[in-house]
């Protein structure tokens, strides 16, 4: 996923499938925090604000966030984000991985 601040600019097919959407146009232009659990929204907004102020590429952060799908199911997602600069403007590229099943397996083993 590529976003400028909190606005989603582009997503790939894998991200669409994970969030149970069919078309990119259903997500592009929306605020990324719409998909994040309310308890984590301020934390993510703060991270995004930090990234939008950076003056060079290469900084990254990894967070685990709870997101909701188009069907209102909750997923645990590991998000790795890096700042990229295009034509002098900061964007954030975020790679996501659904780790929900990993959490369920750990809980079962405990």
VMD Tcl script that builds the backbone (N, CA, C; Angstrom):
set m [mol new atoms 330]
animate dup $m
set s [atomselect $m all]
$s set {name element resname resid chain x y z} {
  {N N UNK 1 A 0.851 -1.161 0.000}
  {CA C UNK 1 A 0.000 0.000 0.000}
  {C C UNK 1 A 0.900 1.228 0.000}
  {N N UNK 2 A 0.485 2.241 -0.730}
  {CA C UNK 2 A 1.181 3.525 -0.742}
  {C C UNK 2 A 0.212 4.573 -0.225}
  {N N UNK 3 A 0.678 5.359 0.735}
  {CA C UNK 3 A -0.187 6.431 1.227}
  {C C UNK 3 A 0.608 7.704 1.419}
  {N N UNK 4 A -0.081 8.816 1.259}
  {CA C UNK 4 A 0.503 10.140 1.488}
  {C C UNK 4 A -0.186 10.675 2.722}
  {N N UNK 5 A 0.555 10.724 3.810}
  {CA C UNK 5 A -0.099 11.017 5.078}
  {C C UNK 5 A -1.065 9.883 5.359}
  {N N UNK 6 A -2.288 10.235 5.666}
  {CA C UNK 6 A -3.298 9.215 5.976}
  {C C UNK 6 A -4.118 8.802 4.759}
  {N N UNK 7 A -3.911 9.470 3.620}
  {CA C UNK 7 A -4.696 9.157 2.421}
  {C C UNK 7 A -4.061 8.012 1.632}
  {N N UNK 8 A -4.856 6.989 1.372}
  {CA C UNK 8 A -4.385 5.840 0.607}
  {C C UNK 8 A -4.322 6.230 -0.868}
  {N N UNK 9 A -3.150 6.017 -1.478}
  {CA C UNK 9 A -2.912 6.374 -2.873}
  {C C UNK 9 A -3.039 5.157 -3.785}
  {N N UNK 10 A -2.523 4.017 -3.329}
  {CA C UNK 10 A -2.501 2.823 -4.166}
  {C C UNK 10 A -2.407 1.580 -3.283}
  {N N UNK 11 A -3.034 0.504 -3.744}
  {CA C UNK 11 A -2.937 -0.789 -3.053}
  {C C UNK 11 A -2.750 -1.882 -4.102}
  {N N UNK 12 A -2.206 -3.010 -3.666}
  {CA C UNK 12 A -2.073 -4.127 -4.600}
  {C C UNK 12 A -3.159 -5.170 -4.334}
  {N N UNK 13 A -3.195 -6.181 -5.189}
  {CA C UNK 13 A -4.237 -7.214 -5.108}
  {C C UNK 13 A -4.177 -7.980 -3.786}
  {N N UNK 14 A -2.979 -8.198 -3.266}
  {CA C UNK 14 A -2.844 -8.936 -2.001}
  {C C UNK 14 A -3.503 -8.174 -0.851}
  {N N UNK 15 A -3.295 -6.871 -0.825}
  {CA C UNK 15 A -3.897 -6.045 0.220}
  {C C UNK 15 A -5.425 -6.055 0.093}
  {N N UNK 16 A -5.909 -5.935 -1.140}
  {CA C UNK 16 A -7.361 -5.995 -1.367}
  {C C UNK 16 A -7.944 -7.301 -0.847}
  {N N UNK 17 A -7.293 -8.399 -1.166}
  {CA C UNK 17 A -7.780 -9.716 -0.736}
  {C C UNK 17 A -7.780 -9.826 0.785}
  {N N UNK 18 A -6.703 -9.347 1.422}
  {CA C UNK 18 A -6.608 -9.434 2.874}
  {C C UNK 18 A -7.765 -8.682 3.543}
  {N N UNK 19 A -8.102 -7.511 3.014}
  {CA C UNK 19 A -9.185 -6.717 3.604}
  {C C UNK 19 A -10.552 -7.013 2.983}
  {N N UNK 20 A -10.603 -7.997 2.106}
  {CA C UNK 20 A -11.837 -8.488 1.499}
  {C C UNK 20 A -12.552 -7.433 0.650}
  {N N UNK 21 A -11.773 -6.718 -0.147}
  {CA C UNK 21 A -12.317 -5.788 -1.128}
  {C C UNK 21 A -12.051 -6.359 -2.509}
  {N N UNK 22 A -12.862 -5.952 -3.477}
  {CA C UNK 22 A -12.695 -6.453 -4.831}
  {C C UNK 22 A -11.939 -5.501 -5.740}
  {N N UNK 23 A -12.098 -4.195 -5.507}
  {CA C UNK 23 A -11.533 -3.217 -6.428}
  {C C UNK 23 A -10.728 -2.161 -5.674}
  {N N UNK 24 A -9.631 -1.744 -6.277}
  {CA C UNK 24 A -8.775 -0.720 -5.696}
  {C C UNK 24 A -9.556 0.561 -5.420}
  {N N UNK 25 A -10.504 0.879 -6.289}
  {CA C UNK 25 A -11.255 2.125 -6.132}
  {C C UNK 25 A -12.091 2.160 -4.852}
  {N N UNK 26 A -12.307 1.005 -4.233}
  {CA C UNK 26 A -13.041 0.960 -2.965}
  {C C UNK 26 A -12.200 1.457 -1.793}
  {N N UNK 27 A -10.888 1.497 -1.983}
  {CA C UNK 27 A -9.973 1.870 -0.906}
  {C C UNK 27 A -9.222 3.167 -1.194}
  {N N UNK 28 A -8.787 3.348 -2.435}
  {CA C UNK 28 A -7.986 4.520 -2.796}
  {C C UNK 28 A -8.752 5.805 -2.486}
  {N N UNK 29 A -8.039 6.739 -1.855}
  {CA C UNK 29 A -8.636 8.021 -1.478}
  {C C UNK 29 A -9.182 8.035 -0.063}
  {N N UNK 30 A -9.312 6.870 0.529}
  {CA C UNK 30 A -9.831 6.802 1.898}
  {C C UNK 30 A -8.710 7.012 2.908}
  {N N UNK 31 A -9.106 7.322 4.120}
  {CA C UNK 31 A -8.165 7.532 5.209}
  {C C UNK 31 A -7.756 6.171 5.772}
  {N N UNK 32 A -6.464 5.955 5.888}
  {CA C UNK 32 A -5.945 4.672 6.359}
  {C C UNK 32 A -6.473 4.310 7.748}
  {N N UNK 33 A -6.721 5.321 8.573}
  {CA C UNK 33 A -7.150 5.037 9.944}
  {C C UNK 33 A -8.568 4.473 10.013}
  {N N UNK 34 A -9.331 4.577 8.919}
  {CA C UNK 34 A -10.667 3.959 8.894}
  {C C UNK 34 A -10.586 2.455 9.134}
  {N N UNK 35 A -9.474 1.861 8.765}
  {CA C UNK 35 A -9.330 0.412 8.833}
  {C C UNK 35 A -8.644 -0.055 10.111}
  {N N UNK 36 A -8.162 0.885 10.905}
  {CA C UNK 36 A -7.399 0.554 12.111}
  {C C UNK 36 A -8.297 0.638 13.336}
  {N N UNK 37 A -8.106 -0.307 14.253}
  {CA C UNK 37 A -8.862 -0.327 15.498}
  {C C UNK 37 A -8.758 1.025 16.200}
  {N N UNK 38 A -9.874 1.495 16.733}
  {CA C UNK 38 A -9.927 2.821 17.369}
  {C C UNK 38 A -8.875 3.006 18.448}
  {N N UNK 39 A -8.557 1.945 19.177}
  {CA C UNK 39 A -7.588 2.055 20.265}
  {C C UNK 39 A -6.167 2.331 19.771}
  {N N UNK 40 A -5.907 2.110 18.494}
  {CA C UNK 40 A -4.563 2.292 17.947}
  {C C UNK 40 A -4.455 3.462 16.974}
  {N N UNK 41 A -5.547 4.112 16.687}
  {CA C UNK 41 A -5.546 5.165 15.666}
  {C C UNK 41 A -4.612 6.312 15.991}
  {N N UNK 42 A -4.609 6.805 17.218}
  {CA C UNK 42 A -3.767 7.949 17.550}
  {C C UNK 42 A -2.293 7.595 17.423}
  {N N UNK 43 A -1.929 6.408 17.839}
  {CA C UNK 43 A -0.546 5.948 17.711}
  {C C UNK 43 A -0.113 5.953 16.235}
  {N N UNK 44 A -0.952 5.425 15.381}
  {CA C UNK 44 A -0.629 5.366 13.949}
  {C C UNK 44 A -0.591 6.771 13.353}
  {N N UNK 45 A -1.524 7.631 13.745}
  {CA C UNK 45 A -1.496 9.016 13.266}
  {C C UNK 45 A -0.188 9.696 13.653}
  {N N UNK 46 A 0.280 9.471 14.880}
  {CA C UNK 46 A 1.540 10.058 15.330}
  {C C UNK 46 A 2.714 9.551 14.497}
  {N N UNK 47 A 2.726 8.247 14.205}
  {CA C UNK 47 A 3.783 7.666 13.369}
  {C C UNK 47 A 3.783 8.305 11.981}
  {N N UNK 48 A 2.609 8.426 11.396}
  {CA C UNK 48 A 2.488 9.009 10.058}
  {C C UNK 48 A 2.972 10.455 10.077}
  {N N UNK 49 A 2.571 11.214 11.077}
  {CA C UNK 49 A 3.023 12.609 11.188}
  {C C UNK 49 A 4.547 12.692 11.237}
  {N N UNK 50 A 5.179 11.792 11.989}
  {CA C UNK 50 A 6.642 11.758 12.075}
  {C C UNK 50 A 7.252 11.505 10.697}
  {N N UNK 51 A 6.709 10.531 9.993}
  {CA C UNK 51 A 7.242 10.162 8.685}
  {C C UNK 51 A 7.079 11.274 7.659}
  {N N UNK 52 A 6.005 11.995 7.736}
  {CA C UNK 52 A 5.749 13.040 6.749}
  {C C UNK 52 A 6.711 14.212 6.917}
  {N N UNK 53 A 7.393 14.298 8.058}
  {CA C UNK 53 A 8.337 15.389 8.317}
  {C C UNK 53 A 9.782 15.015 7.996}
  {N N UNK 54 A 10.045 13.745 7.732}
  {CA C UNK 54 A 11.415 13.322 7.466}
  {C C UNK 54 A 11.921 13.899 6.151}
  {N N UNK 55 A 13.223 14.145 6.100}
  {CA C UNK 55 A 13.803 14.754 4.911}
  {C C UNK 55 A 14.624 13.782 4.070}
  {N N UNK 56 A 14.741 12.537 4.515}
  {CA C UNK 56 A 15.453 11.561 3.703}
  {C C UNK 56 A 14.766 10.207 3.788}
  {N N UNK 57 A 15.035 9.403 2.775}
  {CA C UNK 57 A 14.416 8.086 2.710}
  {C C UNK 57 A 15.171 7.095 3.594}
  {N N UNK 58 A 14.559 5.973 3.818}
  {CA C UNK 58 A 15.235 4.905 4.528}
  {C C UNK 58 A 14.731 4.662 5.932}
  {N N UNK 59 A 14.121 5.646 6.553}
  {CA C UNK 59 A 13.578 5.420 7.892}
  {C C UNK 59 A 12.380 4.478 7.780}
  {N N UNK 60 A 12.246 3.595 8.747}
  {CA C UNK 60 A 11.109 2.669 8.717}
  {C C UNK 60 A 10.637 2.381 10.129}
  {N N UNK 61 A 9.424 1.856 10.201}
  {CA C UNK 61 A 8.933 1.358 11.469}
  {C C UNK 61 A 8.098 0.116 11.233}
  {N N UNK 62 A 8.039 -0.709 12.262}
  {CA C UNK 62 A 7.239 -1.936 12.219}
  {C C UNK 62 A 6.274 -1.873 13.386}
  {N N UNK 63 A 5.019 -2.042 13.083}
  {CA C UNK 63 A 3.983 -2.062 14.111}
  {C C UNK 63 A 3.073 -3.249 13.873}
  {N N UNK 64 A 2.461 -3.718 14.932}
  {CA C UNK 64 A 1.385 -4.683 14.776}
  {C C UNK 64 A 0.096 -3.955 15.103}
  {N N UNK 65 A -0.834 -3.991 14.173}
  {CA C UNK 65 A -2.087 -3.263 14.343}
  {C C UNK 65 A -3.267 -4.194 14.116}
  {N N UNK 66 A -4.360 -3.829 14.735}
  {CA C UNK 66 A -5.615 -4.533 14.511}
  {C C UNK 66 A -6.377 -3.758 13.452}
  {N N UNK 67 A -6.774 -4.452 12.407}
  {CA C UNK 67 A -7.513 -3.816 11.322}
  {C C UNK 67 A -8.840 -4.538 11.119}
  {N N UNK 68 A -9.772 -3.830 10.498}
  {CA C UNK 68 A -11.055 -4.466 10.193}
  {C C UNK 68 A -11.180 -4.630 8.685}
  {N N UNK 69 A -11.777 -5.740 8.301}
  {CA C UNK 69 A -11.978 -6.030 6.892}
  {C C UNK 69 A -13.285 -5.407 6.419}
  {N N UNK 70 A -13.532 -5.540 5.138}
  {CA C UNK 70 A -14.780 -5.058 4.545}
  {C C UNK 70 A -15.991 -5.781 5.146}
  {N N UNK 71 A -15.766 -6.961 5.695}
  {CA C UNK 71 A -16.837 -7.742 6.317}
  {C C UNK 71 A -16.863 -7.557 7.836}
  {N N UNK 72 A -16.140 -6.538 8.326}
  {CA C UNK 72 A -16.038 -6.213 9.755}
  {C C UNK 72 A -15.410 -7.315 10.608}
  {N N UNK 73 A -14.562 -8.140 10.004}
  {CA C UNK 73 A -13.765 -9.087 10.769}
  {C C UNK 73 A -12.500 -8.372 11.217}
  {N N UNK 74 A -11.987 -8.759 12.362}
  {CA C UNK 74 A -10.769 -8.127 12.865}
  {C C UNK 74 A -9.567 -9.017 12.578}
  {N N UNK 75 A -8.506 -8.416 12.070}
  {CA C UNK 75 A -7.263 -9.107 11.785}
  {C C UNK 75 A -6.127 -8.461 12.571}
  {N N UNK 76 A -5.142 -9.264 12.919}
  {CA C UNK 76 A -3.886 -8.729 13.448}
  {C C UNK 76 A -2.918 -8.681 12.278}
  {N N UNK 77 A -2.363 -7.499 12.053}
  {CA C UNK 77 A -1.520 -7.291 10.885}
  {C C UNK 77 A -0.190 -6.695 11.307}
  {N N UNK 78 A 0.889 -7.273 10.805}
  {CA C UNK 78 A 2.200 -6.667 10.987}
  {C C UNK 78 A 2.408 -5.724 9.815}
  {N N UNK 79 A 2.669 -4.464 10.126}
  {CA C UNK 79 A 2.843 -3.441 9.095}
  {C C UNK 79 A 4.269 -2.894 9.166}
  {N N UNK 80 A 4.975 -3.014 8.061}
  {CA C UNK 80 A 6.319 -2.460 7.951}
  {C C UNK 80 A 6.233 -1.286 6.988}
  {N N UNK 81 A 6.568 -0.103 7.480}
  {CA C UNK 81 A 6.422 1.114 6.680}
  {C C UNK 81 A 7.764 1.797 6.492}
  {N N UNK 82 A 7.942 2.354 5.304}
  {CA C UNK 82 A 9.167 3.082 4.978}
  {C C UNK 82 A 8.780 4.361 4.244}
  {N N UNK 83 A 9.517 5.422 4.517}
  {CA C UNK 83 A 9.251 6.680 3.828}
  {C C UNK 83 A 9.965 6.653 2.476}
  {N N UNK 84 A 9.263 7.101 1.445}
  {CA C UNK 84 A 9.872 7.283 0.138}
  {C C UNK 84 A 9.538 8.695 -0.324}
  {N N UNK 85 A 10.467 9.289 -1.046}
  {CA C UNK 85 A 10.271 10.657 -1.511}
  {C C UNK 85 A 10.126 10.636 -3.028}
  {N N UNK 86 A 9.007 11.164 -3.496}
  {CA C UNK 86 A 8.716 11.228 -4.929}
  {C C UNK 86 A 8.498 12.689 -5.283}
  {N N UNK 87 A 9.313 13.199 -6.203}
  {CA C UNK 87 A 9.222 14.612 -6.615}
  {C C UNK 87 A 9.219 15.555 -5.420}
  {N N UNK 88 A 10.058 15.246 -4.440}
  {CA C UNK 88 A 10.201 16.111 -3.276}
  {C C UNK 88 A 9.105 15.986 -2.240}
  {N N UNK 89 A 8.176 15.053 -2.427}
  {CA C UNK 89 A 7.080 14.876 -1.471}
  {C C UNK 89 A 7.192 13.513 -0.790}
  {N N UNK 90 A 6.886 13.498 0.503}
  {CA C UNK 90 A 6.958 12.259 1.276}
  {C C UNK 90 A 5.715 11.402 1.067}
  {N N UNK 91 A 5.975 10.135 0.850}
  {CA C UNK 91 A 4.940 9.107 0.798}
  {C C UNK 91 A 5.389 7.991 1.732}
  {N N UNK 92 A 4.463 7.151 2.105}
  {CA C UNK 92 A 4.798 6.020 2.959}
  {C C UNK 92 A 4.365 4.747 2.248}
  {N N UNK 93 A 5.310 3.830 2.104}
  {CA C UNK 93 A 4.984 2.529 1.543}
  {C C UNK 93 A 4.893 1.562 2.700}
  {N N UNK 94 A 3.761 0.881 2.806}
  {CA C UNK 94 A 3.535 -0.052 3.904}
  {C C UNK 94 A 3.299 -1.444 3.352}
  {N N UNK 95 A 4.065 -2.374 3.864}
  {CA C UNK 95 A 3.908 -3.782 3.505}
  {C C UNK 95 A 3.229 -4.459 4.687}
  {N N UNK 96 A 2.164 -5.175 4.412}
  {CA C UNK 96 A 1.379 -5.781 5.486}
  {C C UNK 96 A 1.407 -7.304 5.394}
  {N N UNK 97 A 1.307 -7.916 6.560}
  {CA C UNK 97 A 1.212 -9.365 6.636}
  {C C UNK 97 A 0.196 -9.716 7.714}
  {N N UNK 98 A -0.781 -10.528 7.341}
  {CA C UNK 98 A -1.788 -10.985 8.294}
  {C C UNK 98 A -1.152 -12.009 9.228}
  {N N UNK 99 A -1.118 -11.692 10.516}
  {CA C UNK 99 A -0.537 -12.597 11.506}
  {C C UNK 99 A -1.603 -13.121 12.479}
  {N N UNK 100 A -2.852 -13.013 12.087}
  {CA C UNK 100 A -3.976 -13.440 12.933}
  {C C UNK 100 A -3.854 -14.912 13.316}
  {N N UNK 101 A -3.585 -15.766 12.348}
  {CA C UNK 101 A -3.489 -17.204 12.618}
  {C C UNK 101 A -2.316 -17.521 13.540}
  {N N UNK 102 A -1.238 -16.767 13.414}
  {CA C UNK 102 A -0.087 -16.972 14.322}
  {C C UNK 102 A -0.529 -16.739 15.762}
  {N N UNK 103 A -1.308 -15.696 15.995}
  {CA C UNK 103 A -1.793 -15.397 17.346}
  {C C UNK 103 A -2.724 -16.496 17.862}
  {N N UNK 104 A -3.589 -16.966 16.985}
  {CA C UNK 104 A -4.504 -18.042 17.395}
  {C C UNK 104 A -3.740 -19.309 17.754}
  {N N UNK 105 A -2.721 -19.603 16.980}
  {CA C UNK 105 A -1.919 -20.825 17.256}
  {C C UNK 105 A -1.190 -20.688 18.593}
  {N N UNK 106 A -0.638 -19.527 18.878}
  {CA C UNK 106 A 0.030 -19.308 20.165}
  {C C UNK 106 A -0.945 -19.466 21.327}
  {N N UNK 107 A -2.156 -18.920 21.174}
  {CA C UNK 107 A -3.153 -19.017 22.237}
  {C C UNK 107 A -3.554 -20.469 22.460}
  {N N UNK 108 A -3.650 -21.244 21.395}
  {CA C UNK 108 A -4.027 -22.645 21.508}
  {C C UNK 108 A -2.952 -23.445 22.247}
  {N N UNK 109 A -1.688 -23.117 21.987}
  {CA C UNK 109 A -0.578 -23.817 22.623}
  {C C UNK 109 A -0.426 -23.480 24.097}
  {N N UNK 110 A -0.948 -22.331 24.507}
  {CA C UNK 110 A -0.778 -21.915 25.901}
  {C C UNK 110 A -1.765 -22.547 26.777}
}
mol reanalyze $m
mol bondsrecalc $m
mol representation Tube
mol addrep $m
